[in-house]
């Protein structure tokens, strides 16, 4: 996995003249992510290796001959797996979000350094992470001249700007900290993503796009308060989808009210107002206890931003929303308002699904430590003496199927096809049921009946003892 990270990010460092400390820091910050992803794999490998050796050396047979059941043998391993799962959960909730945030800010700083070096022709290049994208048919790396240029700018959560140009030139300011893109002979289109009826088109001879923080030298900028879904802990994720749940519910109610008022106005009935009082889901016991034990640390994990909530915003979240009067709207305006509110409700529902997937993932992946104990023990006992080949083969198959299920579930949940809970927990449920069944079957049939040398010697000894009689 580390080699995969290196291969994926290698071109990020090429031609940037970065200090070696930055490169070392980058790879150190990827280690927590690898720990979270591989800690359950380590449990599976340990269980397969240990019980395969125990069965091969007839230790399992000797223990069971003294009256120790398979359930009693598995019990301490389940306890150890549970402890590892608790550690993995706390590590993924408290450490991983911080390192992911620092890693993203570091990658943004690296990406802002000499971005013109990595621009490719006929490709949509990400110039400013998540906000500005550029495509050009021709790019001269020596003079920074471009032909047939298109720039996509996501200026905020609502507005998108697309600028077309016949040609353009890139340059840096005198301090080498900001990138200036001069465009010539084109048009600029700007529209509101929430209101398709709003559109603006401007023709120009010269158009200047200033991109701050994108320079010719590596500059680290602190104070980035934005946190993506993988940069939030469990409690911050709860706050986010509680807010999005509220927005989705209110938007849906307003859409339904606008549709009803359109009909009521036609028949002369009095108009009604939407109910904007929303009962929010309760916080989990873990977050309630964490807020009581570590209030300052918890507050530090939820900085005021558009994706998390401050203490004041949490108070406002519990209050009823401001009522919007619709009595003066025409039927056509009410129809447009209903469509807009339906779109807002759908967008909020998608965002809720994205954050809930990450929320359940923080619990599901650590829980795999317990599930892999249930699966690993009967598989190892079924093939005693498998050695390294068994560990590699079975571990690869189980882990590939498990993470394929996680990736597929995440994709389906983000499309609102499957509930986020089942998208993340289905692999655990399937493998857990399979492990319990295999353990039950192994306990009934016994372990290594014809494979253990000790069992063979016992059988032969018993035969010779019966012969004289």
C-alpha positions in Angstrom: 0.0 0.0 0.0 2.9 2.3 0.7 4.4 1.6 -2.7 1.0 2.3 -4.2 0.9 5.7 -2.5 4.4 6.5 -3.8 3.4 5.5 -7.4 0.2 7.6 -7.3 1.9 10.7 -5.9 5.2 10.6 -7.7 4.4 13.1 -10.3 3.2 15.5 -7.6 6.8 16.1 -6.6 8.5 16.0 -10.0 10.0 19.4 -11.1 8.9 21.3 -8.0 12.3 21.6 -6.2 10.8 20.7 -2.9 12.9 20.4 0.3 13.5 16.8 1.3 11.8 17.5 4.7 8.5 18.1 2.8 8.8 14.8 1.0 9.6 13.0 4.2 6.6 14.7 6.0 4.3 13.7 3.2 5.1 10.0 3.5 5.0 10.1 7.3 1.5 11.6 7.1 0.3 8.7 4.9 1.3 6.2 7.6 -1.8 6.7 9.8 -4.1 6.0 6.9 -2.1 2.9 6.1 -2.3 1.8 9.7 -6.1 2.1 9.8 -6.5 0.2 6.5 -4.1 -2.6 7.4 -4.6 -3.2 11.2 -7.6 -5.5 10.5 -5.5 -7.3 7.9 -2.8 -7.8 10.5 -5.3 -9.5 12.8 -6.4 -11.8 10.1 -2.8 -12.7 9.2 -1.9 -13.3 12.9 -5.0 -15.6 13.4 -4.3 -17.6 10.3 -0.7 -18.1 11.1 -1.1 -18.9 14.8 -3.9 -21.4 14.5 -2.5 -23.0 11.5 0.8 -23.6 13.4 -1.1 -24.8 16.5 -3.1 -27.3 14.4 0.0 -28.5 12.5 1.9 -29.1 15.8 -1.2 -30.9 17.2 -1.5 -28.4 20.0 -5.2 -28.0 19.3 -5.7 -31.7 19.4 -3.9 -32.0 22.7 -5.9 -29.1 24.2 -9.2 -30.5 23.1 -8.2 -33.9 24.4 -8.0 -32.4 27.9 -11.6 -31.2 27.6 -11.0 -27.6 26.3 -13.7 -26.7 23.8 -13.1 -24.7 20.6 -15.2 -21.9 22.0 -12.9 -21.6 25.0 -9.9 -21.6 22.7 -11.3 -18.8 20.6 -12.5 -16.6 23.5 -9.1 -15.0 24.4 -8.5 -14.3 20.7 -11.9 -12.6 20.4 -11.0 -10.5 23.5 -7.7 -9.5 22.0 -9.3 -8.7 18.6 -11.9 -6.6 20.5 -9.1 -4.6 22.2 -7.4 -4.1 18.8 -10.7 -2.9 17.4 -11.1 -0.4 20.2 -7.6 0.9 19.5 -8.3 1.1 15.8 -11.5 3.0 16.3 -9.9 5.6 18.7 -6.9 6.0 16.4 -9.2 6.5 13.3 -11.4 9.0 15.2 -8.8 11.1 17.0 -5.5 10.7 15.0 -6.4 10.0 11.4 -8.7 13.1 10.8 -5.9 15.4 12.0 -3.2 13.8 9.9 -5.6 13.7 6.9 -6.2 17.4 7.3 -2.5 18.2 7.5 -1.8 15.9 4.6 -4.4 17.7 2.4 -3.1 21.1 3.3 0.4 19.9 2.5 -0.7 18.5 -0.9 -2.5 21.8 -1.6 0.7 23.7 -0.9 2.7 21.3 -3.2 0.0 21.6 -5.9 0.2 25.4 -5.8 4.0 25.2 -6.4 4.9 25.6 -10.1 1.5 24.3 -11.3 2.4 25.2 -14.9 5.1 22.4 -14.9 2.5 19.6 -14.7 -0.2 21.0 -17.0 -1.1 18.7 -19.8 -2.7 19.4 -23.1 -6.3 18.3 -23.9 -6.7 17.4 -20.2 -8.8 19.1 -17.5 -6.0 20.1 -15.1 -6.7 21.0 -11.5 -4.9 24.3 -10.9 -6.4 25.2 -7.6 -7.6 22.2 -5.6 -11.3 21.7 -5.9 -11.9 25.3 -7.2 -10.2 26.1 -10.5 -9.6 23.7 -13.5 -8.0 24.5 -16.8 -8.0 22.9 -20.2 -5.9 24.0 -23.2 -5.4 22.5 -26.6 -1.8 23.7 -26.7 0.6 24.7 -23.9 4.1 26.1 -24.5 6.0 25.4 -21.3 8.8 27.9 -22.2 6.6 31.0 -22.8 3.4 29.9 -20.9 1.3 30.6 -24.0 -1.9 28.6 -24.5 -4.4 28.1 -27.3 -8.1 27.1 -27.1 -8.4 27.7 -23.4 -11.2 26.8 -21.0 -11.2 27.6 -17.3 -13.8 26.2 -14.8 -14.1 28.2 -11.6 -16.2 27.1 -8.6 -16.3 30.5 -6.9 -18.6 29.3 -4.0 -21.1 26.6 -3.2 -23.6 28.1 -5.6 -21.9 29.9 -8.5 -20.0 28.3 -11.3 -18.0 30.2 -14.0 -16.8 28.9 -17.3 -14.5 31.1 -19.3 -13.6 30.3 -22.9 -10.7 32.0 -24.7 -9.0 31.8 -28.1 -5.6 32.1 -26.4 -4.0 33.0 -23.1 -0.8 33.5 -21.2 0.2 32.5 -17.7 2.5 34.6 -15.5 3.4 35.1 -11.8 3.4 38.3 -9.8 6.6 40.0 -8.7 6.6 38.1 -5.4 6.1 34.7 -7.2 3.2 33.9 -5.0 0.1 34.5 -7.2 -0.7 33.1 -10.7 -2.1 35.5 -13.3 -3.9 34.0 -16.3 -4.5 36.5 -19.1 -7.2 35.4 -21.6 -7.9 36.9 -25.0 -11.0 37.0 -27.3 -13.6 34.8 -25.6 -16.7 34.6 -23.5 -17.4 34.1 -19.8 -20.5 32.1 -18.7 -21.7 32.3 -15.1 -24.7 30.5 -13.6 -26.3 29.5 -10.3 -26.2 25.8 -9.6 -29.3 26.0 -7.4 -31.3 28.2 -9.8 -31.0 27.1 -13.5 -32.9 30.2 -14.5 -30.0 32.5 -13.6 -27.4 32.8 -16.4 -25.0 35.5 -17.4 -22.9 35.6 -20.6 -20.1 38.2 -21.2 -18.0 38.7 -24.3 -14.5 40.1 -23.8 -11.3 41.0 -25.5 -9.0 40.6 -22.5 -9.9 38.8 -19.3 -7.6 38.5 -16.3 -8.0 35.6 -13.8 -6.0 36.0 -10.6 -5.3 32.9 -8.6 -4.0 33.8 -5.2 -1.7 31.4 -3.3 -0.4 29.7 -6.5 3.2 30.6 -6.9 6.5 29.5 -8.3 7.9 28.6 -4.9 6.8 26.3 -2.1 4.9 28.2 0.5 3.0 26.6 3.4 -0.1 28.4 4.5 -1.5 27.7 7.9 -5.0 28.4 9.1 -7.0 26.3 6.7 -10.3 25.7 8.5 -12.0 23.6 5.8 -12.4 19.9 6.7 -13.6 17.3 4.2 -15.5 14.2 5.2 -12.3 12.2 5.9 -10.9 15.0 8.0 -13.7 14.9 10.6 -14.1 12.8 13.7 -17.2 10.9 14.6 -18.8 13.7 16.6 -18.1 16.3 13.9 -19.6 14.1 11.3 -22.7 13.7 13.5 -23.0 17.5 13.7 -22.7 17.8 9.9 -25.4 15.3 8.9 -27.7 16.5 11.7 -27.5 19.9 10.0 -28.0 18.5 6.5 -30.9 16.3 7.8 -32.6 19.5 9.0 -32.0 21.3 5.8 -33.3 18.4 3.8 -36.4 18.1 5.9 -37.2 21.8 5.7 -36.6 22.0 2.0 -38.9 19.0 1.4 -41.6 20.5 3.5 -41.4 23.8 1.7 -41.6 22.1 -1.6 -44.7 20.2 -0.6 -46.2 23.3 0.8 -45.5 25.3 -2.4 -47.2 22.5 -4.5 -50.2 22.5 -2.2 -50.5 26.3 -2.2 -50.4 26.3 -6.0 -53.5 24.1 -6.0 -55.2 25.9 -3.1 -54.7 29.3 -4.8 -56.5 28.0 -7.9 -59.6 26.9 -5.9 -59.6 30.0 -3.7 -58.6 28.3 -0.4 -56.3 30.1 2.1 -52.6 29.4 1.8 -50.6 27.5 4.4 -47.1 27.9 5.7 -44.5 25.1 6.0 -43.7 23.5 9.3 -40.0 24.3 9.9 -39.7 22.7 13.4 -37.5 19.6 12.9 -36.8 16.9 15.5 -33.1 16.2 15.2 -31.6 12.7 15.7 -29.9 12.3 19.1 -26.2 12.3 19.4 -24.5 9.0 20.0 -23.5 7.9 23.5 -19.9 8.1 22.5 -20.1 11.8 21.5 -22.1 12.6 24.6 -19.5 11.1 26.9 -16.6 12.6 24.9 -18.2 16.1 25.1 -18.5 15.7 28.9 -15.0 14.3 29.4 -13.1 16.4 26.8 -15.1 19.5 26.0 -12.2 21.6 24.9 -10.6 18.9 22.7 -14.0 18.1 21.2 -14.6 21.8 20.4 -11.2 22.0 18.7 -12.3 19.1 16.5 -15.3 21.1 15.1 -14.0 24.5 13.9 -16.6 27.0 12.6 -16.8 26.4 8.8 -19.3 25.4 6.2 -18.9 21.6 6.9 -18.8 21.7 10.7 -20.6 23.7 13.4 -19.5 25.9 16.2 -21.2 26.1 19.6 -23.3 29.0 18.5 -24.3 27.2 15.3 -25.3 24.1 17.3 -27.6 26.3 19.4 -29.2 27.8 16.3 -29.5 24.2 14.9 -31.9 23.3 17.6 -34.1 26.4 17.1 -37.0 26.5 14.6 -36.1 27.9 11.2 -37.4 31.2 10.0 -40.7 31.0 8.3 -41.0 32.1 4.7 -44.2 33.8 3.7 -45.5 32.6 0.3 -48.9 34.3 0.2 -47.7 36.9 -2.3 -46.2 34.5 -4.8 -47.8 33.7 -8.2 -48.7 30.1 -9.1 -45.8 30.0 -11.6 -43.4 31.3 -8.9 -44.6 28.7 -6.5 -44.0 26.0 -9.0 -40.4 27.2 -9.5 -40.0 27.5 -5.7 -41.2 23.9 -5.3 -38.7 22.7 -7.9 -35.8 24.6 -6.3 -36.7 23.2 -2.8 -36.9 19.7 -4.2 -33.4 20.2 -5.7 -32.1 21.5 -2.3 -33.6 18.6 -0.5 -32.0 16.1 -2.9 -28.6 17.9 -2.6 -28.8 17.8 1.2 -29.8 14.1 1.1 -26.8 13.3 -1.0 -24.5 15.2 1.4 -26.1 13.3 4.4 -25.3 10.0 2.6 -21.7 11.0 2.0 -21.1 11.9 5.6 -23.0 9.0 7.0 -20.9 6.6 4.9 -17.7 8.0 6.5 -19.4 7.9 9.9 -20.3 4.2 9.6 -16.9 3.4 8.1 -15.2 4.6 11.2 -17.0 1.9 13.1 -17.2 -0.9 10.5 -13.5 -1.1 9.6 -12.3 -1.5 13.3 -15.1 -4.1 13.8 -13.5 -6.1 11.0 -10.8 -7.1 13.6 -13.4 -9.1 15.4 -15.0 -10.5 12.2 -11.6 -11.7 10.9 -11.0 -13.6 14.1 -14.3 -15.5 13.5 -13.3 -16.3 9.9 -9.6 -16.9 10.4 -9.8 -19.5 13.2 -11.9 -22.2 11.3 -10.1 -21.6 8.0 -6.7 -22.1 9.7 -7.9 -25.2 11.5 -9.3 -26.6 8.3 -5.9 -26.4 6.6 -3.3 -27.1 9.3 0.3 -26.7 8.3 -0.6 -24.3 5.4 2.2 -22.0 6.4 3.0 -18.8 4.6 1.1 -20.0 1.5 -2.1 -20.3 3.4 -1.7 -16.9 5.1 -1.0 -15.1 1.8 -3.6 -16.9 -0.3 -6.5 -16.8 2.2 -5.6 -13.4 3.5 -5.5 -11.9 0.0 -8.8 -13.5 -1.0 -10.7 -12.5 2.2 -9.3 -9.0 2.2 -9.9 -8.4 -1.5 -13.5 -9.5 -1.2 -14.0 -7.4 2.0 -12.6 -4.1 0.6 -14.3 -4.6 -2.7 -17.6 -4.8 -0.8 -16.7 -1.6 1.1 -15.8 0.3 -2.1 -18.9 -1.0 -3.9 -21.1 -0.1 -0.9 -19.7 3.4 -0.6 -20.4 4.0 -4.3 -24.0 2.7 -4.0 -24.6 4.7 -0.9 -23.4 7.9 -2.5 -25.8 7.3 -5.3 -28.7 6.8 -2.7 -29.1 3.2 -3.9 -28.3 1.6 -0.6 -28.6 3.0 2.9 -25.2 4.1 4.3 -25.5 1.7 7.3 -25.9 -1.4 5.2 -23.4 -0.2 2.6 -20.6 -0.2 5.2 -21.8 -3.0 7.5 -22.8 -5.7 4.9 -19.3 -7.1 4.5 -19.0 -7.4 8.3 -22.4 -9.1 8.5 -21.7 -11.5 5.7 -18.2 -12.5 6.9 -19.4 -12.6 10.5 -22.2 -15.0 9.8 -19.8 -17.1 7.6 -17.3 -17.2 10.5 -19.9 -18.2 13.1 -21.1 -21.0 10.8 -17.6 -22.3 10.1 -16.8 -22.2 13.8 -19.9 -24.2 14.7 -19.2 -26.7 12.0 -15.5 -27.1 13.0 -16.6 -27.5 16.6 -18.9 -30.4 15.7 -16.6 -32.2 13.4 -13.5 -31.8 15.4 -10.1 -30.5 14.3 -7.5 -32.3 12.2 -8.9 -35.8 12.5 -6.7 -37.4 9.9 -4.0 -34.8 9.6 -2.4 -34.6 13.0 0.6 -36.9 13.7 -0.4 -37.2 17.4 -3.9 -38.4 16.5 -2.4 -41.0 14.2 -0.1 -42.2 16.9 -2.9 -42.4 19.4 -5.1 -44.4 17.0 -2.2 -46.8 16.2 -1.4 -47.2 19.9 -5.0 -48.0 20.6 -5.1 -50.6 17.9 -2.0 -52.4 19.2 -3.3 -52.4 22.7 -6.5 -54.1 21.6 -4.7 -56.8 19.5 -3.6 -59.2 22.3 -7.0 -59.2 23.8 
